[in-house]
Amino acid sequence: MANRQQSSSGYSSTVTPPKLDTKFGAPSLPSPSSSSPSRPRFPPPPVIQPNQIPSPSIKTPNLPSPANGIRAGSPVPHMSTPPGPPVFSSPLQPAAVPFRTSPATPQPIAYSSSSSLPTSSPPPHFSNGSVELHHQKSDATDELTHAAEYPNVLFSAHKVLKQKKLANVPSLGFGALVSPGRDVSLGPQIIQRDPHRCQNCGAYANLYCNILLGSGQWQCVICRNLNGSEGEYIAPSKEELRNLPELSSPLVDYVQTSNKRPGFIPISESRVSAPIVLVIDECLDEQHLQHLQSSLHAFVDSLPPTTRLGIVLYGRTVSVYDFSEESMASADVLPGDKSPSDEALRALIYGTGIYLAYKLNLPEASRDRCLGTAVEVALAVIQGPSAEMSRGVVKRPGGNSRIIVCAGGPNTYGPGSVPHSLGHPNYPHLEKTAIKWMETLGREAQRRSTVVDILCAGTCPVRVPVLHPLAKSAGGVLIVHDDFGEAFGVNLQRASTRAAGSNGLLEIRCSDNIFVSQVVGPGEEAHIESHESFKSDSALAIQMLSVEETQSFAVSMETRGDIKSDFVYFQFAIQYSNIYQADISRVITVRLPTVDSISAYLESVQNEVAAVLIGKRTLLRAKNFSDAVDMRVTLDERIKDVASKGPLLGSILGHEDERSVLRSLFLNASFDLSLRMLAPRCLMHREGGTFEELPAYDLAMQSDAAVVLDHGTDVFIWLGAELAAQEGKSAAALAACRTLAEELSELRFPAPRILAFKEGSSQARYFVSRLIPAHKDPPYEQEARFPQLRTLTADQRTKLKSSFIHFDDPSFCEWMRNLKVLPPEPS
């Protein structure tokens, strides 16, 4: 392990972990995440004055507000949430679209598989007799929720139906997107003491609790139990109580201080950083090796001087490089055909070893790669000598350690390996065994607070189904690149600098017979002993393998009976260790009003959030291509917005591995990235280097224009043929579009692929297939949905119409009408 002596600014980003499932039917692979400036994620936020309520979120200038109700702070957010669109010299012009586009740019997320989580029954209803209680939050006016607008929790509707038979209709459903690690613009309020919790159900005291001022007792909003506060809530008036953060803010962080943890010393990331070990495939062809070498040089140069870096190479053997020799390369070499023995690891850790060169003259796909053994060795290097183990607890410097595997092919040698050829007679059994071994290795890494990311590239298939469980179980990501060039290098840097919380646990509690029916996201159902501490704790507990900014959980909810109350309550408690090894309990409490009227409920539906929830539920069932085809039929029947754009269920992506990876990414993705993958964002270049935002219709394909299409995991630049013929003008437009594409994706992890191409080229199919077809619609309907057409001359309209090749495929509006449903009204 060596400390970097040369500083540089790296990127910072976050990744989303594996998926969860209570029915435990894990789908496919992991996927990317997002990024942030080089500051650490989850630092202890500044303490806010008790009377300050954090502002909800980000705002994009000159664009319509998102349907989810999030409002904005400054145009340049100081957090790692997805950035808003860049501020152009001339404002972006919003356009009429059938789907509401979000002003915030999405962030990718880390791969992982997902599943669905059925859950426990709702908490019972308790009554405490007639005591005179003071409501901490009683004004119902703007109560649509102060808390529901928090970016950490986005509900599909801001009201809840009282009648069970209406509330549980599956076609739309009710639920929330929960982002446990997402930063808040002003930071949550900090409380450095133990929380007051309900002795009956385990819920936390919050701003909606009724308080008995004379005795300081508080009534739980979840189960109605009356609890003591050890006199802390005794006050002459309820105004006095608002000086307490948990009684004034819907989101608070409880931080366990050092006097509660003997021997705990907060560690500054600038002094001691978590180690990073690169596990590098040495079985690459010369061309790939050159690209990888360049990417590794740029990566090492980007690391801050305090970074402790280890390098492990693997092929048929595992070489662990020793940085004590400055004049020559030296490494300890271990066999790759089996897991390293304790004796071999002891010899390695205490510094005995030799250097051996290794080279094979075999086709790249036929070379032996002991990836699994190499990761085992990397874990041992990070753990260090056993003398540093105290009572079975590994000493973790600076939070989660990280292993980054640079793979150019599958694991074909040693533990967790599969045969070189898919035609091997016993391949299915060997693959199943390898998957199980990789999952076990990932869980061991997670137990040691080490995240494993796998960055794949090259032309040799890496057998994603075998490698994915390793990244998933270790809370990391698996990313596939075309080569080891620029995109790979950028993602290598952003993977190393992103910070993650560890030992995460998410608990969800609901009042009034509401219960969680399914969870989709990067975690697993947890069975925790703390439930035994409370009499009637029916909270759903989810183990998070890491706590990342760009991950989210799609939570579906139902009710077991009619609701009598005027309000219902939801509480989300996230417990994790941050990068400074401080124990955090983040508590988010939301109150929503209840209604009898369906129309009142529908008016409160947040279209974008509902669409993402529906998309995740639908995609969860499409684990393979045949399932995806069946689901497209189901979507036709249900007429959901998610069906109008279909790369995840459709066939615009070439290989099933690619679709599988992106499906897993979407299932774990944050709201912003998920929305962008459903509804691409279209920006047309204008004179002077400005951009106009347009609906993502194929009518944007105008030959005298350049268009940028942001699809979350890909950003496409399309140059019209007429513009491309003008060399100087097209070069300026292309440069402006590239700058925009880089700005849109600057903080994303993984970095999206940026492709530029001309009208009529073979690559232009990537662009065309992601646009809503409208060129066959009558002119009046085109203008209603794509108003920019009104600015074109008759000659330009004629040219645009003649540029389309006729196909029998229906337009979006025709498809909707064929299903006997009216298309959505232009917005």
N, C-alpha and C positions, 0 to 999 in steps of 0.2 A: 504494500500500500504506500503510495507516495503522495506527498503534499505538493500541490501545484504552486510554483513560485511566480508564475506570470498571471496577472489578472486580466480580466476582460469582462465585458458585459454579457452575459448569456441571456437566454430567454427564460421566462418562467411560465409554467403552465400546469394544468391539472388534468388528471386522468380519471376516468370512471372505471370502477372495478367490475367484478363479475356480477352475475345476475342471481335473482333469487326466485324461490319457488317453494310454495308450501305444498303444492301437490308434487313438487320436485320433479318436473319434467323439463330438464334444462334444454333450451334450444341450441343455438349455434354459437358463433364465436364472439370474441371481444371486440372492442373498438375504441376509437380515438377520443380525445378530450379537448380541453381548451387550455388557454394559457394566460399568463399575466406577466407584468413586468418582473424584473429580476428580484423584486422583494419577495420575502417568504409568504406562503399562504398560511392563513390562520394564526397570525401573530396575535399576542394578547391585544385586543382592541383598546383604544383609549377609553378611560372611564368618562362617562357622560354624566352631566348634571342630572339629578333626578327629574327635573321638570322638562328635560329635553326628550322629545319623542323622535326616534330616528325617522328620517324621511324614507319612504318606501323604495324608490328605485331610480332607474335611469330615464332620461327623456331625450328623444331625438328631435332636434330643431327642425321646424318646417315640415313635419310629417304628422299624420294623424296619430292620436293616442292609441295605444294597443287596446284591443278589446278586453284584455284581462284586467284592466283598471290600473295597471302600474303607472305611476307618474314619475316625472323625472327630476333629477337634481341638476348638476352642472353637466354641460355637454361632454366634458372630458372626465369620465368617472375615475376615481382613484381606487379601483378594485379590479379583480380579475373576472368580473362578470362580463358577458359579451359586450363589446363596445357598440355604441350606436354607429350609424353610418357616418362616414367622414363629413366634415363641414366643408361644402364646396363653395367656390366663389359666388356661385349663383345657386339659390335654393333648389333642392330636389322638388320636383312637382309631383305630388301624389296623384294616383290615377284610379279610375274606377276598376275594381277587380271583383270577380266572383268570390274570391277568398280574400279575407283581410290579411294583408301582409304585415309582418311585425317590423317595426322600425329598428329593433335591435338586431344586430348581426349575430348569428348563432355561433356557438363554439362546439367543435367536435368533442367527442368523448372517448373514453377508453373502452376497449372491447370487453365483452364478456357475454356470457350466455344468460338467458333469463328464464324465468318460469313464473308460475302463478302460485299465489299463496293464499289458500283459504284460511280462515282464522277463527279465533275464539268468539264466543258469544258476547253480546254487549253487556256492559256493566249494569247491575241491578239498580233500581230506583229506590232511593232512601228518603225518608221524611224525618224531620227533626222537630216536629211540633211547631207551635206558634211562638217563635222568638222574634224579637224586633231586630232586624238586621239592616245594615246600611249598604246599599248597592254601590260598589265602586264605580260601575259604569252603567248608567241607566238611560242616557239619552239614545232613543231609537232612531232619531232622525237620520244621521249620516252613518248609522251603524252598519250599513252595508259592508261595512267593515274596514275599519281602521286596521284590523289585523289581516283581513282577507287580501288586502292589497300588498302585503309583504311579499317580496320576491321569493322568499323561501317556501311559501305555500301558496299555490294558485288553485282555486276551486273552479270546477266546471260551471258552477252557478253561484250567485251570491244570495240565493234564497233556497229554502228547503221545503219540499211539499210535505204537508202533514199526513196525508192519506197514504197508507202503505201500498195500496194497489196502484196508485199513480206513481209513487216515488220509485218503485222497483221495476218500472218498465225497462227492459234490457236494451231497447233500440238506441236510447241515448245514455241513460244511466247517470249516476251522480258520483263524483269523486274529486280527487285533488292530485296535483303534481307537487311532490315534496322534494325540495333541494336542501338537504341537511347542511351541506358545507358552503352554501353560497354566501358570499360576503354581502353586507348591507352598507349602503353608502356612508352613513355616519357611524357605523359600527354598533353592535348591540350594547345595551347597558350592562355593566359588569358588577357582579355581586361576589364579594370574597367572604362568603360564609355558607354554611349548609342551608339548603332550601327547606321551607316548610312544606311538608307533604301530607296528603290525606292519609290518615291511619287506616282507612277502610279500603280505598282503591289505589292509593299510591300517586294520585294526581298532585300537581304542584299548585301552590297558592298563586293567584294571578289577578290581573286588574278587574276581572269580572266577578270575583268572589264577593259574597255578602259578608260584611264585617260587623260583629257585635262590639261596638266601640268600648263599652265599659269593661269587658273581660278580655278583649283581644281575640275572641274566637272567630273563626272564619268558616264559611260554608262552602264545601266543595261543589264546583259547577258540574262535575261529572256524575257524582253519586248522591249529592245533597247531604253528605255527612257533615256534622259539626266538629271542628278540630280546634285544638289549642295552638297558640303561637308563642308560648313561654313569655307572655306579656308584651311581645314586640309590637303587636298590632293595637295595643291600647292607645287611644288618642282622643283628644277633645272633639275632633271633627274629621270628616272624611278627607278634607283638603290636606290635613296634616299627613294622612297616610300616603298621599300621592308623592311624598318625598322618598318613599321606598320604591326602588326601581321595578320590582316585580308587581307592584300595585299601580304602576303608571304606564308600563310599556308592554305590548303583547309579545315582545321578544327580549329575553334576557339570557345572559351567560353567567352561570355559577362557576367560579374558578376555585379549585381546591388549592389553598395556600400552603406554604412550606411547613407551617407548624402542624398541619394535619398529616403531613407525610414526612416522617423522620428520614433525614438524609437527603431530602429532595433539594436540589439546587438548580434553579432555572438556568438553562444553557443558551447563551447567545449564539445565533447561527453564524455571526461574523467571527466568533472565536473557534468554535468546533462545529464542523458540518458533518452530516451523516456520510459514511463512505459510499462511493459508487464503484462498482466493479463491472467492467466491460467484458462480456463473454463473447469472443469473436470467432466466427467460422473461418478456418484457414484453408478450406477446401474449395476455394473460388478460382475461376479462370482468371487469366492475367488482366483482362479488361475490367472485370468486376473488382479485382484487387486494387487497381489503380484508382477507381472511383471511391472505393471504401477508404483507401489511404488518404485521399484528399479530404473526405468527410471527417475522418478521425483527427486529422491535423487541425481542421477548423474547430472541431469540438473541443480538443484539448486547449487550444488557444482561447476559447470562450470561457473556460472555467475560472472562477475566482481563486485567488491564491490560497485560500484555506481549504479548498476541496482536497479530500483524500481519495486518490484514484488507484484502483487495482486493474490489472489486465490479465485475462485468462484466455488462452487460445485453445481451440479444440479441433481435432480431426479424428485420427484413430487413437490419439493420446491426448492428455490434458496438460498444457504447459502454463505454469503460474510464474509470471515474470517478477524478478527480484530487482528492485530499484536501488539497492545498495551499491551495485557495481556501476560506476558512472562511465567507465571507459569501454565497456563491452556489454552485450546483451546476455543476460543469464536468467535461467528459469528452472524451477523444479518441475519435473515431468512425472506424471502418474499415468498408469494404464487406463484406457477408457472402456474396457470390456466389462467392468463391474464397478459397483460403488466403492469409493475409497475406504480402506480399512482405517480403524482408529490409529494404528501404528503409523500408517502412511501419512495420515493427517497430522499426527503429532510431529513427525519429522518435517513436514511442510511448514507448520506453524512456527516451529522453533528454528527454521532457517537452514536446514541441511537440504542439499539438492544439487542437481547438475543441469546443464543446458544441453539439449539435443535438437538438432535441426530435423525437419520432417517434410518430405515432399512426395507426392504421388503422381504417377503418370497415368491417370485413369480419367475417363469421361466424368464431368462434374457430377452428373446424377448418380454415378456408381461409386462415389467415394464414401468411405466410412466417416460418419460424424457422431461423436459421442456427446451430444448436446446435454443429455440428462446428467451424465457424470460431471461435466464441466460446471453445471449449475450447483451440484452438490459441493464441489470443491470451492466454488465462489462463496457459498454460504459458510463453509468452514473458515475461509479467509476472513470474512466479515466478523464472525463470532470471536475469533482470536483464541488464545490459549485458554484451556479450561480453568486456569487459576483465576481468570476474570469472572468466572461464574460464581454468583453468591446466592445460596439457597435456591438454586435452580432458575434464577432470573438472570437473563442476559443483560449486561450493561449496554444501553443503547446511546451512543453519542449523537446528540442532535436530532432525535426523532427517527423516522423510518430510514433504514438503509435501502439502497437500490441496486439491483442487478439489471443491466441492460444487455440483452442477448442480440447480437448482430448475426442473423442467420441467412445463409444462402441456399439452404437445402434442408431435407428432413433429418430427424434423428434416426440413424440407421445402424448404430453400433452401441452396445452396452445396454444398461437399464433403460426401460422406456422406449426402446427402439422398435422400428418396423422394417420389414424387408425392403430392399431397393425397388423391387418390382411389385406393382399392384397385382400382377398375375400370380404371385406366390400362392400355392394351394391352401396354405393356412393363414393367409393374410387377414381375413376378418377376425379370427380369434386373436392373432398377435396384435392387431390394432386395438382391440378391446382391452387387452392386457396393458398395452402401452398407455392408453388413455387413463386407465385407473392409476398406473404408476405416476404419471405426470400430475394428476390431480393430488395424489398424496404428497408429492414433492412440493407442489404449490402451497398446500396447507402447512407443511413444515416451515416453508419460508415465511408464511403469514404469521405463524406462531412466534417466529424469531423477529417479527416486525421488519421484514425485508420485502419490498415490492419487487416483483419480477416483470419487466417489460420485454417484449419480444418484437424486434424490428426486422422484418423480412424483406428481402429484395432479390432481384436476379431472375433468371429464366428457369431455374430448377424448382419444381413444385415442392413446397415445404410441408405438405400434409397438415394443413391447418387444423383439422379435427383432432390431431394428436397433440399439437403444441398449445392449442387454445386453453385446455384445462389447467395447464401450468400457470399461464398469465392470469386466468380468471380466478383461480383459488388463491393466488398470491396478491390479489388486489391490483394487478397491473393491467397492461393493455397489450394487444397484438395488432400490429399495423403491417400492411403489405404494400410495398412500393414497386414501381416498375424497375428501378435500378438503385445503385448505391450513391447516386448523384446528389443534386442540390436538395431535393425534398427530403431525402433520407437524412442528410446532414442537418437540416433545420430541425427535423423531428428528434434527432439524437440530442441536440442541444436543449430543446424544450422539454424533452423527457427527463433530462438530468436535473433541470433546475426547478421543476414543479415540486411543490410541497404537498404532502398528504398527511391527514390525521390518521391515527391508528386505533385499534381496539374499539371500533365504533359500534354503538347499539342505538337503534331507533325504536322508541316506544310510541304507540298511537292509542289514544284513549278518546272515546266518543260518548256523549251523553244521550239520554232519551231513546234507548233501544236501537240506536244506530250502531252498526258493526261493519268491520272491514271484511269484504267478501273476496278480494283478490289484490295482490300486490305484484307489480312488474318492476324489476329494477335490480341493481347490483348488490345483492345480499342474500341471506338465507334466514329462514325462520329460526329464531333462537329460543331455547328453553332455559330460562334463567332462574336462579334460586331466589332472587330478590322478590319474586312474586309471592313467595311464602311469607314475606315480612308483613304483607297486608292481607286483610281478611278476604277481600273480594276484588283482587286485582285481575281484571280480565283484559288487560292491555295486550295488544299484539306487539311482540318484540321481534325485531329484525336485526340480525348481526350484519354489520357492514364491514367488508374486508378492508376497506380504506375509506376515508372521508374526503371526497374530492369536490371541488367547486362545481364541476361541470356535470356531475351525475344527478339523476333524479329518480324518484320512485313514483310510479303511477299507481295510485291507491283508489280502488273502486269500493264504494260503500252502498249498503242497503239498510233497510229498517225492518225490525221484527214486528212492528205493530204501529198503529196510528200514533202520531205525536200530538200531545196535548199542550205543550209549552209554546210560548211565543218566540223563544230563542233556543237554539241548540248550540252545543259547545264541542270543540275539537281541540285536543292538546297533543302536540308532537314534542317529545323529549329526546334529544340527541346527546348521548354521552360518548366522549372520545378523548384521546390524548393528542394534543397538538404537536407541532414540530419542536416546541420547547419542552416537551414531555410534561406539560401541565395538564391536569385532568379537568376537562370542560364538560359542563352539563348545559346545553342550550335548550331552552324551553320556549316554545311558540304556542300561544293560545289564540284560538279564533272563535268568534261568536257570529252566527248567521241567523237572521230572522226566518221564521216559518210562515208559510202561506197556504191557503186553501185553493186559491185560483191557479189553474194551469197557465193562464195567460200571464199572470204576474210572475210565475216561475220562469216561463220561457223568456220573458223580457230580461231576466237577470242572468240568463245563460251566457257564459263567456265562450264565444264561438271557437276561438283559437285553442283554448285549453281543452274544450270538449273534443275538438277534432284530434288533438294529440292523444288524449286518453283513448278515444275510439281506435286511432291508428295503432297504438301500442297493444291494446287488447286483441285487435285483429291480427296483427303481425305475429303475436306470440303463438298463435295457432299455426302459422305458416312456417314450420320448421324445415321443410324441404320443398322442392319445386312442385311436386304433385299437390301438396297441401296449399301452396300459393295459388295454383290454378283453381282449386276448389274455393279458396277464399275470395277470389275475384268474382266468382258467381254469387257468393254470399253477399259481397259488397254491392253487386248490382241489385240484389233483392232489397237490401237495406238502404240503398241510396245515400251513402255517406260521402262527405267531402273527400275523405282520404282516398277514395277510389278514382278520383279524377286524375291523379298523378300517380304513376305506378312503378317506379324503378325497383322498389323493394319487393313488390308482388309480381311485377311484370318481367319483361325480357329485354329491357334496354341495357342491362348490364350483361357482359358476355358470359362469364363463368359462374357456376353455382357457388364456388368458394367465395367469389367476390360478393355475390348477393348475400351469402350467409354471414360474411363479416359485417356488411352494412346493416343487415337486419339486427345483429347483436348490438351494433353501435346505436341504432335507433332505439332499441328497447331500453338502453341504459342512459340515453342522452338527456341533457338538460332540456327544458322547455324551448329555449331559443333555437338550439340546433335541431331538435325534433321538428319544430314548426318550419324551419327553413328547408329541411329535407322533404317535407310535405308540400311546401309552397315556395318554389324558387323566387329569388328577387331579381328583377330585371331593370337594368340601368342603361339608358341610351346616351352615347356621347354627343355633345353639342359643340357648336363653335365656341372657341375660347377656353376649351378644356373643362367645361362644366358638364354635368350629367343630369338627365331627367329620369325619374323613376316611373316606369310604365307597368301595366299589368303583364304577366308572363304569358302572353298570347303569341302565336306564330305570326301575327300581324306586325310584330316588332322587327321582322326580318326584312328590312328595307335596304335596298342595294346601295344607297348612298350614305349609310350609317354604320357605326360601330356599336356593338351591344355587349354589355357584361352581364352574365347570368350567374348569380351566386346560389349554388345549390347545397351549401353547407360543407360537404366533403369534397366538392369540386367547384372550381370557378372557371367559367368558360368565357373566352373573348371571341366574338364573331365579327368578321369584317365583311361588309357587303361587297359584291363584285365591282360595282361602280366606284366605290371608294378605294378599293384595293388597286384599281388601275391608275390612281393618282398617287404616284410614289411619295412625294413630299407630304401630302395631306394624310395619306394612310399611315405613314411612319409616325406623325405627330399624334394621330388618334390612337394608334396602337400603344405608344408610350404612355399616353394618359390613361388608357384602359389598364395597362399593366400596373401603373402606380396605384390606381383605384383597387385593383384586385389584391395587391400586396397590403394596402391599408385595411381592406375588409378582413383579411385573414391574418393580420400581424400578430394577434394574440391567441390564435387558435392552436390547439393541440388535439390531434395531429394536424399539421399544416395541410390544408387542402391542396389537391393537385390543381395547378393553373395551366390551362391549355388554350392556345390561340390558333385560330384557323380561319380560312376564307370561305365565303359562300360557295357551295358546290363541291367542296373538297370532301374526301371520305370521312374525315374527322368531324365534319359539320353535323353528322348524324347525332353526336353526343348532345349538341345544342338543340336540334330540332325535336328530338324525342322527349325533351323535358318541357316543351312549351304546350300550352293549351291550344288545341286545334280550333280555329275560328274562321279560316279563310273561305270556307264553303257557306258561311252564314250570309243572309241578306245584308246589304249595306247599312240599313237602319239599325240592325241589331249589332253589327260590328262597331258602329259609331257609339252606340250606347255603352258597350263594354270596353271599347278602346278609343276614347275620345280624341287621342292624338291624331287619328285618321282625318279629322276635320281640318287639320292644318296642312294637309297635302293637297297639291294641285290635282286636277283631273288626270293629267299626264302621269303624275307619280302614282295615283291610285291604279291606273291601268297597268303600269309597269309592275306594281306590287302584285296585282291579281294574276298577271301572266307568269310571274316567277314561280308560282306553286305548281307542282306536278299533281295531277289528279289521281286520287286513290279512293277506294270504296269506303274507307274508314269514316265513320260519322264524326261530325264536329262535336264539341262538348255539349252544346245546346241540343243537337239532334240526339245524342246519346241519352240525355236526360228525358227528352220527350218520348223516345222509344220506350222508356220505362214508365211512361204515363205519369211523369212528374214534371212540374214546371221548373225550369232552370232558376237558380237564385237570381234575384233582382240585382242589377248593377248597383254598386255602392257609390 
